[in-house]
Amino acid sequence: MQNTTSVLPLRRYRVIDFGTALAGGQPGQMLADMGAEVIKVESRQHLDGFRLGNPGKGVTDPEERRPSFHSLGRNKLDITVDITQPKAQDVIGRLVTQSDVVFENFTPGVLARAGLDYPALRRFNPQLVMVSLSSAGQRGPLSNIVVYAPAMSALAGADSVMGYRDGPLAGLRSGYGDATAAAYAVVAVLTALLHRNRTGQGQYIDLSAWEATATVLGQAFLEYVLTRRVPQPRGNWHPNMAPHGNYRCNGDDRWVAIAVGSDGEWRSLCRVLGDPEWARDPRFATSDQRVLHAQALDKQLSQWTLNLTPQEAAQMLKKAGVAAAPVITYAEQYEDAHFKAR
């Protein structure tokens, strides 16, 4: 594999990273992956919470063993500074004079009370780029709320469409909102650095994780604006494609993902299945009809996939030009030959 370390795009930049948890840790992780020297700042009084906690079953020594911390901290340097102490301004200030970016995701007001907000740090480096990523932004009636990822997706509206049709809400139950906000933070940093390189001007970026999460729901918002219908959970159902979903296979909790987007792909699927009689049902004759009768179609297709492993079903379908893939575990992903080759 070619060594590209010498040509990483951010190799000449330094980032001071006050970020914690997923939303705060991931921007620095991504910038470090692109070559930036990222210096993570913690205090011994308040270590990053991801250092601690339960790392998993069977681990008897939990200190420093949590996988998420090692993932988010890769390629970073680390120092401890108690920002509540008077000397902290001098320590951080000296770092800032030799840095390009400061990132933080404290509750609004924390760095200002420590004398380390953007106006204070800009005195050390007028060209500084700084990103403050908070739950709801630095201003507004809810600016001081403190939430974790599940509450963030609920506020953004994502949870309201997560679940199966005609069933209870399942919610997102993941850090999707955190990861989305982190990606926005990285794009904001790169854009601000490009602007600074052209104009010599630094920038302060006030980023709301709530707003960032809401932007990925653009289709749902537009559906409401255009039709005044409130989008509902739909599980694996797709308004234009059927069959479309994960289908149980032979084995313990094994599945294959299948999606058919046209009548031509449907005919290819039928040939793989051996052109069964049920496939000639008028309810499945066109894409529109298949969508209307998706549940009946899924029941029939599952009878075929149950006799095959996910890999067998996916291979047969892909060979015929039908979009299909086995639903694999993390272990299978890690050991995948294509993944390793890349």
C-alpha positions in Angstrom: 0.0 0.0 0.0 1.3 3.4 -0.9 2.4 5.6 2.0 0.6 8.9 1.6 1.6 10.4 5.0 3.8 13.1 3.3 0.9 14.4 1.2 -1.9 14.5 3.7 -3.8 17.8 3.0 -3.8 19.2 6.5 -0.2 18.3 7.5 0.8 22.0 8.1 -2.1 22.8 10.4 -2.5 22.5 14.2 -5.9 22.1 16.0 -6.5 22.6 19.7 -9.3 20.2 20.5 -11.5 20.7 23.6 -14.0 18.3 22.3 -15.5 15.5 24.4 -17.8 12.5 23.7 -18.8 11.6 20.1 -19.9 15.0 18.7 -16.9 16.7 20.3 -14.3 14.0 19.6 -15.1 13.1 16.0 -14.2 16.5 14.3 -10.6 16.3 15.7 -10.4 12.6 14.7 -11.4 13.4 11.1 -9.0 16.4 10.9 -6.2 14.3 12.4 -6.9 11.6 9.8 -6.3 14.3 7.1 -2.9 15.1 8.6 -3.5 17.9 11.1 -1.6 17.9 14.4 -4.5 17.7 16.8 -3.8 18.4 20.5 -6.6 17.2 22.8 -7.1 19.2 25.9 -8.5 17.6 29.1 -8.3 18.3 32.8 -7.5 15.8 35.4 -10.7 16.9 37.2 -12.8 16.2 34.2 -11.3 13.6 31.9 -13.2 12.8 28.7 -16.1 10.6 29.7 -15.3 8.2 26.9 -12.1 7.2 28.7 -14.2 5.6 31.4 -17.4 3.6 31.6 -18.1 0.0 30.7 -15.9 -1.1 27.7 -17.7 -4.4 27.2 -18.4 -7.8 28.8 -15.5 -9.7 30.1 -13.1 -6.7 30.5 -11.9 -6.6 34.1 -9.8 -3.4 33.8 -12.1 -0.7 32.4 -9.6 2.2 32.5 -8.6 3.3 29.0 -10.2 0.2 27.5 -13.3 1.7 26.0 -13.2 1.2 22.2 -14.9 4.5 21.4 -12.2 6.5 23.1 -9.4 4.9 21.2 -11.3 5.3 17.9 -12.0 9.0 18.5 -8.5 9.7 19.9 -6.5 8.1 17.1 -3.7 10.3 15.7 -4.2 12.9 18.5 -1.8 14.3 21.0 -3.0 15.0 24.5 -2.4 17.5 27.4 -4.2 18.2 30.6 -5.0 21.8 31.6 -7.4 23.0 34.3 -9.1 25.9 32.5 -10.5 27.2 35.8 -7.0 28.2 37.0 -5.6 31.6 36.2 -2.5 30.2 34.5 -4.7 28.3 32.0 -5.1 31.4 29.9 -1.4 31.8 29.4 -0.9 28.1 28.6 -3.7 27.9 26.1 -2.8 31.3 24.7 0.7 30.2 23.9 -0.7 27.1 22.1 -3.1 29.3 20.2 -0.4 31.6 18.9 1.0 28.5 17.1 -2.3 27.0 16.1 -4.8 27.4 13.3 -8.1 26.0 14.8 -9.7 25.7 18.2 -12.7 23.3 18.5 -15.0 23.0 21.6 -18.3 21.6 22.5 -18.9 22.9 26.0 -22.2 24.3 27.1 -22.4 27.9 26.0 -20.6 30.2 28.4 -18.1 27.8 29.8 -15.0 29.1 27.9 -16.2 32.7 28.3 -16.2 32.3 32.1 -12.6 30.9 31.9 -11.5 33.8 29.7 -11.0 31.5 26.7 -13.8 32.4 24.4 -13.1 33.6 20.8 -12.6 37.3 21.5 -10.0 36.4 24.2 -8.2 33.8 22.1 -8.2 36.0 19.0 -5.9 38.4 20.8 -3.3 35.7 20.7 -4.0 34.9 17.1 -6.1 37.2 14.9 -6.3 34.7 12.1 -7.7 32.0 14.4 -10.6 29.7 13.2 -12.8 28.6 16.1 -15.8 26.3 16.1 -18.2 26.0 19.0 -20.5 23.0 18.6 -23.3 23.0 21.1 -26.7 21.3 21.4 -28.8 24.3 20.2 -26.3 27.0 19.3 -24.8 29.9 21.3 -27.9 32.0 21.3 -31.7 31.6 21.5 -34.1 30.5 24.3 -32.8 26.9 24.4 -29.1 27.6 24.0 -28.3 26.2 27.4 -29.9 22.8 27.0 -27.7 19.8 27.5 -28.7 16.7 25.6 -27.2 13.4 24.4 -27.7 11.8 21.0 -31.1 10.2 21.6 -32.6 13.5 22.7 -31.0 15.3 19.8 -32.6 13.0 17.2 -35.9 13.5 19.0 -35.7 17.3 18.9 -34.7 17.2 15.2 -37.8 15.2 14.3 -35.8 12.1 13.3 -37.3 9.8 15.9 -40.8 10.6 14.7 -40.2 8.6 11.5 -38.2 5.8 12.9 -40.2 2.6 13.2 -42.3 0.1 11.3 -45.5 1.1 9.5 -48.5 1.0 11.8 -46.3 0.1 14.7 -44.8 1.9 17.8 -42.0 4.4 17.4 -38.6 2.8 17.6 -36.6 6.0 17.7 -33.1 6.4 16.3 -31.3 5.2 19.5 -27.8 6.0 18.1 -25.3 8.9 17.8 -26.4 9.7 14.3 -27.1 13.4 15.2 -23.6 13.6 16.9 -21.9 12.2 13.8 -23.8 14.5 11.5 -22.9 17.6 13.5 -19.3 16.5 13.6 -19.2 16.2 9.8 -20.7 19.7 9.5 -18.0 21.0 11.9 -15.2 19.5 9.7 -16.7 21.0 6.6 -17.0 24.4 8.4 -13.3 24.2 9.5 -12.1 23.4 6.0 -14.2 26.2 4.4 -12.9 28.7 7.0 -9.3 27.7 6.5 -9.7 28.1 2.7 -11.3 31.6 3.4 -8.4 32.5 5.7 -5.8 31.4 3.2 -7.3 33.7 0.6 -8.1 36.7 2.8 -6.0 36.4 6.0 -9.2 36.5 8.1 -10.1 34.1 10.8 -13.7 33.1 11.7 -15.8 32.1 14.6 -18.4 29.4 13.8 -21.4 28.9 16.0 -22.7 25.4 15.1 -25.9 23.9 16.4 -26.1 20.0 16.5 -29.9 20.3 16.6 -29.9 22.3 13.3 -27.3 20.0 11.7 -29.3 16.9 12.5 -32.5 18.5 11.1 -30.9 19.2 7.8 -30.7 15.5 6.9 -34.5 15.3 7.1 -35.0 17.7 4.2 -37.2 15.3 2.2 -39.5 14.8 5.2 -39.7 18.6 5.8 -40.4 19.2 2.1 -43.1 16.5 2.1 -44.9 18.4 4.9 -44.5 21.8 3.2 -45.8 20.6 -0.1 -48.6 18.3 1.1 -49.2 19.2 4.8 -49.0 15.5 5.5 -46.9 14.7 8.5 -44.4 11.9 7.5 -44.9 8.7 9.4 -42.6 5.7 10.2 -42.4 3.3 7.3 -39.8 0.7 8.2 -38.2 -0.8 5.1 -41.2 0.2 2.9 -40.2 2.4 0.0 -42.7 4.6 -1.9 -41.3 3.6 -5.3 -39.5 0.3 -4.9 -40.8 -3.2 -4.1 -39.5 -5.6 -3.0 -37.4 -3.4 -0.8 -36.1 -4.6 2.6 -34.2 -7.2 4.6 -35.4 -10.8 4.2 -34.7 -13.6 6.6 -32.4 -16.4 5.4 -31.3 -19.8 6.5 -29.4 -19.5 9.8 -29.7 -17.9 13.2 -30.9 -14.3 12.6 -29.4 -14.1 9.1 -30.7 -11.7 6.5 -30.2 -10.5 3.0 -31.0 -7.0 1.7 -32.9 -6.8 -1.6 -34.1 -3.8 -3.6 -35.9 -3.8 -7.0 -36.2 -0.5 -8.7 -37.7 -1.3 -12.1 -39.9 -3.8 -14.0 -36.7 -5.1 -15.7 -35.1 -5.9 -12.4 -38.3 -7.5 -11.2 -38.2 -9.9 -14.2 -34.6 -10.7 -13.5 -35.6 -11.5 -9.9 -38.4 -13.8 -11.1 -36.0 -15.7 -13.3 -33.6 -16.3 -10.4 -36.6 -17.6 -8.4 -37.5 -20.0 -11.2 -40.5 -17.9 -12.4 -42.9 -19.1 -9.7 -46.6 -19.0 -10.3 -47.2 -16.5 -7.5 -44.9 -14.0 -9.3 -47.5 -13.8 -12.2 -50.1 -12.5 -9.8 -51.6 -9.2 -11.2 -50.8 -7.5 -7.9 -47.1 -7.7 -8.8 -47.3 -6.9 -12.5 -46.0 -3.3 -12.3 -43.9 -1.3 -9.9 -46.9 0.7 -8.7 -48.9 -2.5 -8.0 -45.9 -4.1 -6.2 -45.6 -1.1 -3.9 -49.3 -1.2 -3.1 -49.0 -4.9 -2.2 -45.5 -4.9 -0.7 -46.5 -6.9 2.3 -47.9 -9.8 0.3 -44.8 -9.7 -2.0 -42.4 -9.7 1.0 -44.2 -12.8 2.4 -43.7 -14.7 -0.8 -40.1 -13.6 -1.4 -39.2 -14.6 2.2 -40.2 -18.2 1.4 -37.4 -18.3 -1.1 -34.7 -16.6 0.9 -35.4 -18.8 3.9 -33.9 -21.7 2.0 -30.6 -19.9 1.3 -27.8 -18.3 3.3 -27.4 -14.5 2.9 -24.3 -15.0 0.7 -26.0 -17.5 -1.5 -29.1 -15.4 -2.1 -27.0 -12.2 -2.7 -24.7 -13.9 -5.1 -27.5 -15.3 -7.2 -29.3 -12.0 -7.4 -26.3 -9.8 -8.1 -25.3 -12.1 -10.9 -28.7 -11.5 -12.5 -28.4 -7.7 -12.0 -30.6 -7.3 -8.9 -29.3 -5.1 -6.1 -28.7 -7.4 -3.1 -26.2 -7.8 -0.3 -25.9 -10.0 2.8 -26.5 -8.3 6.1 -23.1 -8.9 7.7 -21.8 -8.5 11.3 -19.0 -6.3 12.4 -16.7 -9.3 12.5 -17.6 -10.2 8.9 -17.0 -6.6 7.8 -13.6 -6.5 9.6 -12.6 -9.8 7.9 -14.0 -8.9 4.5 -11.5 -9.5 1.7 -12.5 -6.4 -0.3 -12.4 -4.2 2.8 -8.9 -5.5 3.7 -7.7 -4.9 0.1 -8.8 -1.3 0.2 
